[in-house]
Amino acid sequence: MKKHFDTGSLVIIVFTAVLFIVALFVKGLTKDLLLEAGVLLVSVKLIVMAYKTSLANEAIAQELKEIKSMLEKR
Protein backbone atom coordinates (compact mmCIF):
# COMPACT_ATOMS: atom_id res chain seq x y z
CA MET A 1 0.00 0.00 0.00
CA LYS A 2 2.88 2.37 0.74
CA LYS A 3 4.05 1.74 -2.81
CA HIS A 4 1.11 3.63 -4.37
CA PHE A 5 0.15 6.05 -1.59
CA ASP A 6 2.53 8.64 -0.25
CA THR A 7 2.46 9.81 3.36
CA GLY A 8 0.32 12.83 2.50
CA SER A 9 -2.38 10.66 0.91
CA LEU A 10 -2.47 8.34 3.91
CA VAL A 11 -2.82 11.31 6.27
CA ILE A 12 -5.70 12.68 4.19
CA ILE A 13 -7.43 9.27 4.15
CA VAL A 14 -7.24 8.97 7.94
CA PHE A 15 -8.20 12.61 8.52
CA THR A 16 -11.23 12.37 6.21
CA ALA A 17 -12.43 9.17 7.86
CA VAL A 18 -12.07 10.65 11.34
CA LEU A 19 -13.95 13.81 10.36
CA PHE A 20 -16.75 11.76 8.81
CA ILE A 21 -17.12 9.64 11.95
CA VAL A 22 -17.14 12.76 14.13
CA ALA A 23 -19.79 14.34 11.89
CA LEU A 24 -21.86 11.17 12.13
CA PHE A 25 -21.95 11.40 15.92
CA VAL A 26 -22.36 15.19 16.09
CA LYS A 27 -25.03 15.59 13.40
CA GLY A 28 -26.73 12.24 13.80
CA LEU A 29 -28.74 10.72 10.99
CA THR A 30 -30.11 13.96 9.58
CA LYS A 31 -30.16 15.44 6.09
CA ASP A 32 -26.92 17.27 6.91
CA LEU A 33 -25.24 13.90 6.94
CA LEU A 34 -25.84 13.65 3.18
CA LEU A 35 -23.53 16.63 2.69
CA GLU A 36 -20.87 14.96 4.81
CA ALA A 37 -21.29 11.73 2.84
CA GLY A 38 -20.86 13.68 -0.40
CA VAL A 39 -17.61 15.16 0.84
CA LEU A 40 -16.42 11.69 1.85
CA LEU A 41 -17.30 10.27 -1.56
CA VAL A 42 -15.41 13.05 -3.35
CA SER A 43 -12.36 12.35 -1.20
CA VAL A 44 -12.61 8.62 -1.91
CA LYS A 45 -12.95 9.29 -5.64
CA LEU A 46 -9.81 11.45 -5.64
CA ILE A 47 -7.89 8.79 -3.74
CA VAL A 48 -9.01 6.05 -6.14
CA MET A 49 -8.03 8.22 -9.10
CA ALA A 50 -4.57 8.78 -7.59
CA TYR A 51 -4.19 5.03 -7.05
CA LYS A 52 -5.19 4.21 -10.64
CA THR A 53 -2.82 6.88 -11.94
CA SER A 54 -0.01 5.35 -9.90
CA LEU A 55 -0.71 1.92 -11.38
CA ALA A 56 -0.86 3.33 -14.91
CA ASN A 57 2.42 5.18 -14.42
CA GLU A 58 4.07 1.99 -13.24
CA ALA A 59 2.81 0.08 -16.28
CA ILE A 60 4.06 2.81 -18.63
CA ALA A 61 7.46 2.86 -16.92
CA GLN A 62 7.72 -0.93 -17.31
CA GLU A 63 6.87 -0.75 -21.01
CA LEU A 64 9.43 2.02 -21.52
CA LYS A 65 12.09 -0.12 -19.84
CA GLU A 66 11.23 -3.00 -22.18
CA ILE A 67 11.45 -0.73 -25.23
CA LYS A 68 14.76 0.67 -24.02
CA SER A 69 16.22 -2.80 -23.50
CA MET A 70 15.04 -3.85 -26.97
CA LEU A 71 16.68 -0.78 -28.54
CA GLU A 72 19.93 -1.39 -26.66
CA LYS A 73 20.10 -4.97 -28.00
CA ARG A 74 20.22 -3.69 -31.58
Phi and psi restraints in degrees (range 20) as a CNS / XPLOR table:
assign (resid 1 and name C) (resid 2 and name N)
       (resid 2 and name CA) (resid 2 and name C) 1.0 -63.5 20.0 2
assign (resid 2 and name N) (resid 2 and name CA)
       (resid 2 and name C) (resid 3 and name N) 1.0 -22.2 20.0 2
assign (resid 2 and name C) (resid 3 and name N)
       (resid 3 and name CA) (resid 3 and name C) 1.0 -66.0 20.0 2
assign (resid 3 and name N) (resid 3 and name CA)
       (resid 3 and name C) (resid 4 and name N) 1.0 -36.2 20.0 2
assign (resid 3 and name C) (resid 4 and name N)
       (resid 4 and name CA) (resid 4 and name C) 1.0 -103.9 20.0 2
assign (resid 4 and name N) (resid 4 and name CA)
       (resid 4 and name C) (resid 5 and name N) 1.0 -19.4 20.0 2
assign (resid 4 and name C) (resid 5 and name N)
       (resid 5 and name CA) (resid 5 and name C) 1.0 -114.3 20.0 2
assign (resid 5 and name N) (resid 5 and name CA)
       (resid 5 and name C) (resid 6 and name N) 1.0 127.9 20.0 2
assign (resid 5 and name C) (resid 6 and name N)
       (resid 6 and name CA) (resid 6 and name C) 1.0 -82.3 20.0 2
assign (resid 6 and name N) (resid 6 and name CA)
       (resid 6 and name C) (resid 7 and name N) 1.0 175.5 20.0 2
assign (resid 6 and name C) (resid 7 and name N)
       (resid 7 and name CA) (resid 7 and name C) 1.0 -61.2 20.0 2
assign (resid 7 and name N) (resid 7 and name CA)
       (resid 7 and name C) (resid 8 and name N) 1.0 -39.8 20.0 2
assign (resid 7 and name C) (resid 8 and name N)
       (resid 8 and name CA) (resid 8 and name C) 1.0 -60.4 20.0 2
assign (resid 8 and name N) (resid 8 and name CA)
       (resid 8 and name C) (resid 9 and name N) 1.0 -42.5 20.0 2
assign (resid 8 and name C) (resid 9 and name N)
       (resid 9 and name CA) (resid 9 and name C) 1.0 -64.5 20.0 2
assign (resid 9 and name N) (resid 9 and name CA)
       (resid 9 and name C) (resid 10 and name N) 1.0 -41.7 20.0 2
assign (resid 9 and name C) (resid 10 and name N)
       (resid 10 and name CA) (resid 10 and name C) 1.0 -64.6 20.0 2
assign (resid 10 and name N) (resid 10 and name CA)
       (resid 10 and name C) (resid 11 and name N) 1.0 -38.7 20.0 2
assign (resid 10 and name C) (resid 11 and name N)
       (resid 11 and name CA) (resid 11 and name C) 1.0 -64.0 20.0 2
assign (resid 11 and name N) (resid 11 and name CA)
       (resid 11 and name C) (resid 12 and name N) 1.0 -42.5 20.0 2
assign (resid 11 and name C) (resid 12 and name N)
       (resid 12 and name CA) (resid 12 and name C) 1.0 -65.6 20.0 2
assign (resid 12 and name N) (resid 12 and name CA)
       (resid 12 and name C) (resid 13 and name N) 1.0 -39.4 20.0 2
assign (resid 12 and name C) (resid 13 and name N)
       (resid 13 and name CA) (resid 13 and name C) 1.0 -60.1 20.0 2
assign (resid 13 and name N) (resid 13 and name CA)
       (resid 13 and name C) (resid 14 and name N) 1.0 -49.6 20.0 2
assign (resid 13 and name C) (resid 14 and name N)
       (resid 14 and name CA) (resid 14 and name C) 1.0 -65.0 20.0 2
assign (resid 14 and name N) (resid 14 and name CA)
       (resid 14 and name C) (resid 15 and name N) 1.0 -44.1 20.0 2
assign (resid 14 and name C) (resid 15 and name N)
       (resid 15 and name CA) (resid 15 and name C) 1.0 -62.6 20.0 2
assign (resid 15 and name N) (resid 15 and name CA)
       (resid 15 and name C) (resid 16 and name N) 1.0 -42.9 20.0 2
assign (resid 15 and name C) (resid 16 and name N)
       (resid 16 and name CA) (resid 16 and name C) 1.0 -64.7 20.0 2
assign (resid 16 and name N) (resid 16 and name CA)
       (resid 16 and name C) (resid 17 and name N) 1.0 -42.7 20.0 2
assign (resid 16 and name C) (resid 17 and name N)
       (resid 17 and name CA) (resid 17 and name C) 1.0 -64.1 20.0 2
assign (resid 17 and name N) (resid 17 and name CA)
       (resid 17 and name C) (resid 18 and name N) 1.0 -42.1 20.0 2
assign (resid 17 and name C) (resid 18 and name N)
       (resid 18 and name CA) (resid 18 and name C) 1.0 -63.5 20.0 2
assign (resid 18 and name N) (resid 18 and name CA)
       (resid 18 and name C) (resid 19 and name N) 1.0 -44.9 20.0 2
assign (resid 18 and name C) (resid 19 and name N)
       (resid 19 and name CA) (resid 19 and name C) 1.0 -63.2 20.0 2
assign (resid 19 and name N) (resid 19 and name CA)
       (resid 19 and name C) (resid 20 and name N) 1.0 -37.5 20.0 2
assign (resid 19 and name C) (resid 20 and name N)
       (resid 20 and name CA) (resid 20 and name C) 1.0 -65.6 20.0 2
assign (resid 20 and name N) (resid 20 and name CA)
       (resid 20 and name C) (resid 21 and name N) 1.0 -43.0 20.0 2
assign (resid 20 and name C) (resid 21 and name N)
       (resid 21 and name CA) (resid 21 and name C) 1.0 -65.0 20.0 2
assign (resid 21 and name N) (resid 21 and name CA)
       (resid 21 and name C) (resid 22 and name N) 1.0 -40.6 20.0 2
assign (resid 21 and name C) (resid 22 and name N)
       (resid 22 and name CA) (resid 22 and name C) 1.0 -63.0 20.0 2
assign (resid 22 and name N) (resid 22 and name CA)
       (resid 22 and name C) (resid 23 and name N) 1.0 -43.6 20.0 2
assign (resid 22 and name C) (resid 23 and name N)
       (resid 23 and name CA) (resid 23 and name C) 1.0 -63.3 20.0 2
assign (resid 23 and name N) (resid 23 and name CA)
       (resid 23 and name C) (resid 24 and name N) 1.0 -34.8 20.0 2
assign (resid 23 and name C) (resid 24 and name N)
       (resid 24 and name CA) (resid 24 and name C) 1.0 -62.4 20.0 2
assign (resid 24 and name N) (resid 24 and name CA)
       (resid 24 and name C) (resid 25 and name N) 1.0 -42.6 20.0 2
assign (resid 24 and name C) (resid 25 and name N)
       (resid 25 and name CA) (resid 25 and name C) 1.0 -77.3 20.0 2
assign (resid 25 and name N) (resid 25 and name CA)
       (resid 25 and name C) (resid 26 and name N) 1.0 -33.8 20.0 2
assign (resid 25 and name C) (resid 26 and name N)
       (resid 26 and name CA) (resid 26 and name C) 1.0 -76.0 20.0 2
assign (resid 26 and name N) (resid 26 and name CA)
       (resid 26 and name C) (resid 27 and name N) 1.0 -46.4 20.0 2
assign (resid 26 and name C) (resid 27 and name N)
       (resid 27 and name CA) (resid 27 and name C) 1.0 -87.4 20.0 2
assign (resid 27 and name N) (resid 27 and name CA)
       (resid 27 and name C) (resid 28 and name N) 1.0 -24.4 20.0 2
assign (resid 27 and name C) (resid 28 and name N)
       (resid 28 and name CA) (resid 28 and name C) 1.0 74.5 20.0 2
assign (resid 28 and name N) (resid 28 and name CA)
       (resid 28 and name C) (resid 29 and name N) 1.0 -167.8 20.0 2
assign (resid 28 and name C) (resid 29 and name N)
       (resid 29 and name CA) (resid 29 and name C) 1.0 -89.8 20.0 2
assign (resid 29 and name N) (resid 29 and name CA)
       (resid 29 and name C) (resid 30 and name N) 1.0 70.2 20.0 2
assign (resid 29 and name C) (resid 30 and name N)
       (resid 30 and name CA) (resid 30 and name C) 1.0 -113.3 20.0 2
assign (resid 30 and name N) (resid 30 and name CA)
       (resid 30 and name C) (resid 31 and name N) 1.0 -179.5 20.0 2
assign (resid 30 and name C) (resid 31 and name N)
       (resid 31 and name CA) (resid 31 and name C) 1.0 -68.6 20.0 2
assign (resid 31 and name N) (resid 31 and name CA)
       (resid 31 and name C) (resid 32 and name N) 1.0 -21.3 20.0 2
assign (resid 31 and name C) (resid 32 and name N)
       (resid 32 and name CA) (resid 32 and name C) 1.0 -66.4 20.0 2
assign (resid 32 and name N) (resid 32 and name CA)
       (resid 32 and name C) (resid 33 and name N) 1.0 -23.1 20.0 2
assign (resid 32 and name C) (resid 33 and name N)
       (resid 33 and name CA) (resid 33 and name C) 1.0 -66.5 20.0 2
assign (resid 33 and name N) (resid 33 and name CA)
       (resid 33 and name C) (resid 34 and name N) 1.0 -27.8 20.0 2
assign (resid 33 and name C) (resid 34 and name N)
       (resid 34 and name CA) (resid 34 and name C) 1.0 -62.7 20.0 2
assign (resid 34 and name N) (resid 34 and name CA)
       (resid 34 and name C) (resid 35 and name N) 1.0 -37.5 20.0 2
assign (resid 34 and name C) (resid 35 and name N)
       (resid 35 and name CA) (resid 35 and name C) 1.0 -64.0 20.0 2
assign (resid 35 and name N) (resid 35 and name CA)
       (resid 35 and name C) (resid 36 and name N) 1.0 -43.8 20.0 2
assign (resid 35 and name C) (resid 36 and name N)
       (resid 36 and name CA) (resid 36 and name C) 1.0 -63.3 20.0 2
assign (resid 36 and name N) (resid 36 and name CA)
       (resid 36 and name C) (resid 37 and name N) 1.0 -39.7 20.0 2
assign (resid 36 and name C) (resid 37 and name N)
       (resid 37 and name CA) (resid 37 and name C) 1.0 -65.3 20.0 2
assign (resid 37 and name N) (resid 37 and name CA)
       (resid 37 and name C) (resid 38 and name N) 1.0 -37.4 20.0 2
assign (resid 37 and name C) (resid 38 and name N)
       (resid 38 and name CA) (resid 38 and name C) 1.0 -62.1 20.0 2
assign (resid 38 and name N) (resid 38 and name CA)
       (resid 38 and name C) (resid 39 and name N) 1.0 -43.2 20.0 2
assign (resid 38 and name C) (resid 39 and name N)
       (resid 39 and name CA) (resid 39 and name C) 1.0 -63.2 20.0 2
assign (resid 39 and name N) (resid 39 and name CA)
       (resid 39 and name C) (resid 40 and name N) 1.0 -42.0 20.0 2
assign (resid 39 and name C) (resid 40 and name N)
       (resid 40 and name CA) (resid 40 and name C) 1.0 -62.0 20.0 2
assign (resid 40 and name N) (resid 40 and name CA)
       (resid 40 and name C) (resid 41 and name N) 1.0 -43.1 20.0 2
assign (resid 40 and name C) (resid 41 and name N)
       (resid 41 and name CA) (resid 41 and name C) 1.0 -65.7 20.0 2
assign (resid 41 and name N) (resid 41 and name CA)
       (resid 41 and name C) (resid 42 and name N) 1.0 -37.6 20.0 2
assign (resid 41 and name C) (resid 42 and name N)
       (resid 42 and name CA) (resid 42 and name C) 1.0 -63.6 20.0 2
assign (resid 42 and name N) (resid 42 and name CA)
       (resid 42 and name C) (resid 43 and name N) 1.0 -42.9 20.0 2
assign (resid 42 and name C) (resid 43 and name N)
       (resid 43 and name CA) (resid 43 and name C) 1.0 -62.7 20.0 2
assign (resid 43 and name N) (resid 43 and name CA)
       (resid 43 and name C) (resid 44 and name N) 1.0 -43.2 20.0 2
assign (resid 43 and name C) (resid 44 and name N)
       (resid 44 and name CA) (resid 44 and name C) 1.0 -63.4 20.0 2
assign (resid 44 and name N) (resid 44 and name CA)
       (resid 44 and name C) (resid 45 and name N) 1.0 -41.6 20.0 2
assign (resid 44 and name C) (resid 45 and name N)
       (resid 45 and name CA) (resid 45 and name C) 1.0 -61.6 20.0 2
assign (resid 45 and name N) (resid 45 and name CA)
       (resid 45 and name C) (resid 46 and name N) 1.0 -43.7 20.0 2
assign (resid 45 and name C) (resid 46 and name N)
       (resid 46 and name CA) (resid 46 and name C) 1.0 -63.5 20.0 2
assign (resid 46 and name N) (resid 46 and name CA)
       (resid 46 and name C) (resid 47 and name N) 1.0 -39.0 20.0 2
assign (resid 46 and name C) (resid 47 and name N)
       (resid 47 and name CA) (resid 47 and name C) 1.0 -67.4 20.0 2
assign (resid 47 and name N) (resid 47 and name CA)
       (resid 47 and name C) (resid 48 and name N) 1.0 -41.9 20.0 2
assign (resid 47 and name C) (resid 48 and name N)
       (resid 48 and name CA) (resid 48 and name C) 1.0 -64.6 20.0 2
assign (resid 48 and name N) (resid 48 and name CA)
       (resid 48 and name C) (resid 49 and name N) 1.0 -40.4 20.0 2
assign (resid 48 and name C) (resid 49 and name N)
       (resid 49 and name CA) (resid 49 and name C) 1.0 -63.5 20.0 2
assign (resid 49 and name N) (resid 49 and name CA)
       (resid 49 and name C) (resid 50 and name N) 1.0 -40.7 20.0 2
assign (resid 49 and name C) (resid 50 and name N)
       (resid 50 and name CA) (resid 50 and name C) 1.0 -64.0 20.0 2
assign (resid 50 and name N) (resid 50 and name CA)
       (resid 50 and name C) (resid 51 and name N) 1.0 -39.6 20.0 2
assign (resid 50 and name C) (resid 51 and name N)
       (resid 51 and name CA) (resid 51 and name C) 1.0 -64.2 20.0 2
assign (resid 51 and name N) (resid 51 and name CA)
       (resid 51 and name C) (resid 52 and name N) 1.0 -46.0 20.0 2
assign (resid 51 and name C) (resid 52 and name N)
       (resid 52 and name CA) (resid 52 and name C) 1.0 -64.8 20.0 2
assign (resid 52 and name N) (resid 52 and name CA)
       (resid 52 and name C) (resid 53 and name N) 1.0 -37.5 20.0 2
assign (resid 52 and name C) (resid 53 and name N)
       (resid 53 and name CA) (resid 53 and name C) 1.0 -64.1 20.0 2
assign (resid 53 and name N) (resid 53 and name CA)
       (resid 53 and name C) (resid 54 and name N) 1.0 -39.9 20.0 2
assign (resid 53 and name C) (resid 54 and name N)
       (resid 54 and name CA) (resid 54 and name C) 1.0 -62.3 20.0 2
assign (resid 54 and name N) (resid 54 and name CA)
       (resid 54 and name C) (resid 55 and name N) 1.0 -43.4 20.0 2
assign (resid 54 and name C) (resid 55 and name N)
       (resid 55 and name CA) (resid 55 and name C) 1.0 -64.3 20.0 2
assign (resid 55 and name N) (resid 55 and name CA)
       (resid 55 and name C) (resid 56 and name N) 1.0 -42.3 20.0 2
assign (resid 55 and name C) (resid 56 and name N)
       (resid 56 and name CA) (resid 56 and name C) 1.0 -64.8 20.0 2
assign (resid 56 and name N) (resid 56 and name CA)
       (resid 56 and name C) (resid 57 and name N) 1.0 -40.8 20.0 2
assign (resid 56 and name C) (resid 57 and name N)
       (resid 57 and name CA) (resid 57 and name C) 1.0 -62.9 20.0 2
assign (resid 57 and name N) (resid 57 and name CA)
       (resid 57 and name C) (resid 58 and name N) 1.0 -39.1 20.0 2
assign (resid 57 and name C) (resid 58 and name N)
       (resid 58 and name CA) (resid 58 and name C) 1.0 -64.2 20.0 2
assign (resid 58 and name N) (resid 58 and name CA)
       (resid 58 and name C) (resid 59 and name N) 1.0 -42.1 20.0 2
assign (resid 58 and name C) (resid 59 and name N)
       (resid 59 and name CA) (resid 59 and name C) 1.0 -65.1 20.0 2
assign (resid 59 and name N) (resid 59 and name CA)
       (resid 59 and name C) (resid 60 and name N) 1.0 -41.3 20.0 2
assign (resid 59 and name C) (resid 60 and name N)
       (resid 60 and name CA) (resid 60 and name C) 1.0 -64.5 20.0 2
assign (resid 60 and name N) (resid 60 and name CA)
       (resid 60 and name C) (resid 61 and name N) 1.0 -43.1 20.0 2
assign (resid 60 and name C) (resid 61 and name N)
       (resid 61 and name CA) (resid 61 and name C) 1.0 -61.7 20.0 2
assign (resid 61 and name N) (resid 61 and name CA)
       (resid 61 and name C) (resid 62 and name N) 1.0 -40.3 20.0 2
assign (resid 61 and name C) (resid 62 and name N)
       (resid 62 and name CA) (resid 62 and name C) 1.0 -63.8 20.0 2
assign (resid 62 and name N) (resid 62 and name CA)
       (resid 62 and name C) (resid 63 and name N) 1.0 -44.1 20.0 2
assign (resid 62 and name C) (resid 63 and name N)
       (resid 63 and name CA) (resid 63 and name C) 1.0 -64.6 20.0 2
assign (resid 63 and name N) (resid 63 and name CA)
       (resid 63 and name C) (resid 64 and name N) 1.0 -38.5 20.0 2
assign (resid 63 and name C) (resid 64 and name N)
       (resid 64 and name CA) (resid 64 and name C) 1.0 -64.9 20.0 2
assign (resid 64 and name N) (resid 64 and name CA)
       (resid 64 and name C) (resid 65 and name N) 1.0 -37.0 20.0 2
assign (resid 64 and name C) (resid 65 and name N)
       (resid 65 and name CA) (resid 65 and name C) 1.0 -64.0 20.0 2
assign (resid 65 and name N) (resid 65 and name CA)
       (resid 65 and name C) (resid 66 and name N) 1.0 -40.9 20.0 2
assign (resid 65 and name C) (resid 66 and name N)
       (resid 66 and name CA) (resid 66 and name C) 1.0 -64.2 20.0 2
assign (resid 66 and name N) (resid 66 and name CA)
       (resid 66 and name C) (resid 67 and name N) 1.0 -42.2 20.0 2
assign (resid 66 and name C) (resid 67 and name N)
       (resid 67 and name CA) (resid 67 and name C) 1.0 -63.9 20.0 2
assign (resid 67 and name N) (resid 67 and name CA)
       (resid 67 and name C) (resid 68 and name N) 1.0 -43.4 20.0 2
assign (resid 67 and name C) (resid 68 and name N)
       (resid 68 and name CA) (resid 68 and name C) 1.0 -62.3 20.0 2
assign (resid 68 and name N) (resid 68 and name CA)
       (resid 68 and name C) (resid 69 and name N) 1.0 -42.7 20.0 2
assign (resid 68 and name C) (resid 69 and name N)
       (resid 69 and name CA) (resid 69 and name C) 1.0 -67.0 20.0 2
assign (resid 69 and name N) (resid 69 and name CA)
       (resid 69 and name C) (resid 70 and name N) 1.0 -36.0 20.0 2
assign (resid 69 and name C) (resid 70 and name N)
       (resid 70 and name CA) (resid 70 and name C) 1.0 -65.9 20.0 2
assign (resid 70 and name N) (resid 70 and name CA)
       (resid 70 and name C) (resid 71 and name N) 1.0 -39.9 20.0 2
assign (resid 70 and name C) (resid 71 and name N)
       (resid 71 and name CA) (resid 71 and name C) 1.0 -69.3 20.0 2
assign (resid 71 and name N) (resid 71 and name CA)
       (resid 71 and name C) (resid 72 and name N) 1.0 -34.2 20.0 2
assign (resid 71 and name C) (resid 72 and name N)
       (resid 72 and name CA) (resid 72 and name C) 1.0 -71.0 20.0 2
assign (resid 72 and name N) (resid 72 and name CA)
       (resid 72 and name C) (resid 73 and name N) 1.0 -26.7 20.0 2
assign (resid 72 and name C) (resid 73 and name N)
       (resid 73 and name CA) (resid 73 and name C) 1.0 -70.3 20.0 2
assign (resid 73 and name N) (resid 73 and name CA)
       (resid 73 and name C) (resid 74 and name N) 1.0 -24.5 20.0 2
